[in-house]
Amino acid sequence: MKQPNPPADAATPYSRLLKSRALRESTLLLVLLCIWIFFYFATNGTFLTQRNLILLALQTSIVALAAISAVMLIVTRNFDLSVGSAVALIGVVVAVLTVKLRVDPTLAVLVCLLVGLAMGAWQGWWVTKIRMSSFIVTLAGMLYFRGISMIVTNGATVAPLPPSLKQIATGFLSPLASIILIVVTAAAFVAFSAYELVRGMRFGTVTNFQSNLMKVALPAAIAAAAAIWLASSKGVPYLIVLVAVCAIAADILMRRTRFGVQLYAIGGNPEAARLSGINVERVIFTNFVIAGLAYGITGVALTARVSGAIAGSAGLFLELDAIAAAIIGGTSLSGGRGRVFGALLGALLMGSLNNGMSLMNVPTFYQDTARGVVLLLAVAIDQLSRRRSATIR
Amino acid sequence: MTAAPDQADAPPADSPPLLQVRGLTKVFPGVVAVDAVDLTIARGEIVALLGQNGAGKSTLIQVLSGLYPFGSYSGEVRLNGQLLRCHSVAEAAAAGVAFLAQEVNVAPDLTVAEGLFLNNEPTLFGLIDHPLRQSRAKAALTSFGVELDPSTHLGDLDLASQQLVLIVRALSRNARILILDEPTAALTERETARLFGRMRALRARGIAIIFVSHRLAEVFDISDRIVIMRDGRISGTFRTAETTREAVVDQMIGQHMTSLSVRRETALGVQALEARGLSVADANGREAVTQLDLTVRHGEVLGLFGLLGSGVIEATMALFGASHGHVSGSILIDGQPVVVGSPVEAVAHGIGLIAQDRRDGLSGEHSIYDNVILANLAGFSRGGFVDAVLARRAVGELFDRLQIKAPDVDTLVGTLSGGNQQKVQVARWLAAGTRIMLLIDPTRGVDVGARSEIKRIWTELAEAGCAILLVSSDAEEIVEVCDRVIVLRNGRIAGEIGGSEFSEANILKLAAGI
């Protein structure tokens, strides 16, 4: 083809893919900003107070945890409809162990993580060995995980949890420790990026160190500043630290490890992945085991937050919120595309609507309706923007 | 089913030409794909459109067939003097421009009759008139010399038959001009001859045909005129009867080409890949390959030739552990018996495969980088973490070495031309340090220039000690590149040809059992 630009631009760090990803997440950030500004005025400023934003973060945390594992599964074209029930079952396990059997909380949490892993492996086995659609396997799981929770507790609430467990959801890291943690994390992130850029310069794959570093350092500095402001009076809730740790770990796993590359490859084209020598079955199985670990973490966090196991209603519709957050965050239902950071923004967007409308005393039914419309619009915008960029052949 | 009768009559001398393109320009972000093209096509003319990858052929025919809506390009397209303002392929078809895409995509669960009249069903009282549809389908198939039962499911047909159904479908809508993008890529010699027979019959009815092909022999066989594109422009037009292959190839490449051939002399090494008594059943349990023995040595390019259904593809997939049916027999690598039960094991043993259908081998929505690193994730990782900097450098080097034509390694593979996609697959195995390569129809849908480039690449690989098994339906290519060839017929070895006997004619005779 005739190229207006000489082919020398092959060496510049111009990247269509990264550009489109960045564009998509910045669109989402812009939408989120508009919603926040709207609520700021609609609630006479209450929405954007430190206190409310921390509350918002806490309210979003459970969906955020579930959304992280949803992204990972949807990227490989798999679904998990059982999250809500699985989380309820984990809640029953932790509550029965600590409340009824008086087991040491730390041990109980470890057992929960193991039970979660086992549940994930169980579902992964059906998907990869029996070759059933994950949709069906997890739909069944959604029913029997909930059923088992009800059988074990006979439908009764198991409460109250020992204080040390509740602490997970209600405790705060001290302001000083929080600020140190934020600064160290941001600095580590920037330092690692700089290290990679330096190596890239040495290999000749990166040409402009400064502008590339600024692209990383500037957003990191802004995010860190915002986080420090939020943490300055009471510190950061443990639950938010947990979400952040899980998100960073998942992001590194997806974008920096062999396993992660394999996830995207399988989602992009399973046959191509298979013919490249990727053990598709094993990767998908591991994917479900990781989802199981997420059940354990999310289940303990949710139970701690409501201070007891309520088999009937805990985690109800969590799977749908998680999938919605992932999709709003740019995860493609046809696989091969999606990022943890986007899903967190998606969860935050949904959470902001809940929180803001509650502050405005909007009745629940209207809230559900509004969230449905937002989901529809968010995905529509995504589709439209993709159509425009996909006309190249 | 029949062409409009008035088309058969000779048009008055002062009437406008059938198709007239003036100043057609189509720009994509960063690329001028078609640059001020003028083209006139008369009734009953068969025009071959040639050019290298990225020359703009595909874009030109896509504009003509309505794939890009009116207004997204500049210049004008007139059919019988009328300005075409099509916004979709359906509108173009209604106007008389029928288009058949290169990739054969059918809905496997439809019957032939349903496929032929999809979205155009004959109705009775608002309901589909099933008997009428069957009889019309039968008539349409018969009139084009296609012997198929209208109630067969499309998914049960082979690729060639599916394509014939699509051609019949395209023609059955009163087309005045038919546009075919590489119609013969998936067809056997016999089917190609049948297709050409139909094309000549259409020409006699006054229908014009534009077709893209990379097979010069076919172009010279069927076309009246050859139009060559280069860099988005028409660089030359020839009357087929008045030109030569050399002249056409020179015009396509834009420089004088010394020789198409890249044969060389290499000392053969020890045996790299050996199959003994390999029998393969297909997914339905039917035996596709029976008792195949073959040996590929390091530094050798072995051809495996067979017509459609001969078992060459099944045999190759079995060697890669990617067979869907039962496999028996033994496989040896470097003289050692190995178990290749899955592609994972094949790759671990240093075998690489370039799939027949590029859609099976590549992920179009991912970048060149993402696609290339897949087979060598272990090599690019340290402790499970992908060293992106190291991997990018390696991919960048392959990108330069194979001269992949794209802005950079982050370009989406789906936006590349066929030849460049094929290079991405080659790059993937080179990155993995693969020593044994299985190639299935690797130049299908790739233009002459990129072909000789790709052939040069694997000749170099063989010289560097790789063992290459080339499965091709193109006997000319086998003769050109391979050291010898094993020919399969009905799943069994029909013979082996090498040395002085090595010719296209001998291969085809052996394959056909003459």
Chai-1 contact restraints between the chains, C-beta under 6 A:
chainA,res_idxA,chainB,res_idxB,connection_type,confidence,min_distance_angstrom,max_distance_angstrom,comment,restraint_id
A,M1,B,V31,contact,1.0,0.0,6.0,A-B,restraint_1
A,M1,B,A33,contact,1.0,0.0,6.0,A-B,restraint_2
A,M1,B,G54,contact,1.0,0.0,6.0,A-B,restraint_3
A,K2,B,V32,contact,1.0,0.0,6.0,A-B,restraint_4
A,K2,B,D231,contact,1.0,0.0,6.0,A-B,restraint_5
A,K2,B,G232,contact,1.0,0.0,6.0,A-B,restraint_6
A,D9,B,P407,contact,1.0,0.0,6.0,A-B,restraint_7
A,A10,B,D408,contact,1.0,0.0,6.0,A-B,restraint_8
A,S15,B,D410,contact,1.0,0.0,6.0,A-B,restraint_9
A,L17,B,S367,contact,1.0,0.0,6.0,A-B,restraint_10
A,L17,B,D410,contact,1.0,0.0,6.0,A-B,restraint_11
A,E196,B,V389,contact,1.0,0.0,6.0,A-B,restraint_12
A,R199,B,V389,contact,1.0,0.0,6.0,A-B,restraint_13
A,G200,B,V389,contact,1.0,0.0,6.0,A-B,restraint_14
A,F203,B,R393,contact,1.0,0.0,6.0,A-B,restraint_15
A,T205,B,R392,contact,1.0,0.0,6.0,A-B,restraint_16
A,T205,B,R393,contact,1.0,0.0,6.0,A-B,restraint_17
A,T205,B,G396,contact,1.0,0.0,6.0,A-B,restraint_18
A,R256,B,F385,contact,1.0,0.0,6.0,A-B,restraint_19
A,R256,B,V386,contact,1.0,0.0,6.0,A-B,restraint_20
A,T257,B,G384,contact,1.0,0.0,6.0,A-B,restraint_21
A,T257,B,F385,contact,1.0,0.0,6.0,A-B,restraint_22
A,R258,B,L377,contact,1.0,0.0,6.0,A-B,restraint_23
A,R258,B,S381,contact,1.0,0.0,6.0,A-B,restraint_24
A,R258,B,G384,contact,1.0,0.0,6.0,A-B,restraint_25
A,R258,B,V386,contact,1.0,0.0,6.0,A-B,restraint_26
A,V261,B,L377,contact,1.0,0.0,6.0,A-B,restraint_27
A,V261,B,V386,contact,1.0,0.0,6.0,A-B,restraint_28
A,A265,B,L374,contact,1.0,0.0,6.0,A-B,restraint_29
A,G268,B,S363,contact,1.0,0.0,6.0,A-B,restraint_30
A,G268,B,E365,contact,1.0,0.0,6.0,A-B,restraint_31
A,G268,B,H366,contact,1.0,0.0,6.0,A-B,restraint_32
A,N269,B,S363,contact,1.0,0.0,6.0,A-B,restraint_33
A,E271,B,D360,contact,1.0,0.0,6.0,A-B,restraint_34
A,A272,B,G361,contact,1.0,0.0,6.0,A-B,restraint_35
A,A272,B,L362,contact,1.0,0.0,6.0,A-B,restraint_36
A,A272,B,S363,contact,1.0,0.0,6.0,A-B,restraint_37
A,R274,B,P343,contact,1.0,0.0,6.0,A-B,restraint_38
A,L275,B,P343,contact,1.0,0.0,6.0,A-B,restraint_39
A,L275,B,L353,contact,1.0,0.0,6.0,A-B,restraint_40
A,L275,B,A355,contact,1.0,0.0,6.0,A-B,restraint_41
A,L275,B,G361,contact,1.0,0.0,6.0,A-B,restraint_42
A,S276,B,L374,contact,1.0,0.0,6.0,A-B,restraint_43
A,S276,B,A375,contact,1.0,0.0,6.0,A-B,restraint_44
A,G277,B,P343,contact,1.0,0.0,6.0,A-B,restraint_45
A,G277,B,V344,contact,1.0,0.0,6.0,A-B,restraint_46
A,G277,B,V347,contact,1.0,0.0,6.0,A-B,restraint_47
A,G277,B,A375,contact,1.0,0.0,6.0,A-B,restraint_48
A,N279,B,V344,contact,1.0,0.0,6.0,A-B,restraint_49
A,G336,B,E365,contact,1.0,0.0,6.0,A-B,restraint_50
A,I392,B,F28,contact,1.0,0.0,6.0,A-B,restraint_51
A,I392,B,T415,contact,1.0,0.0,6.0,A-B,restraint_52
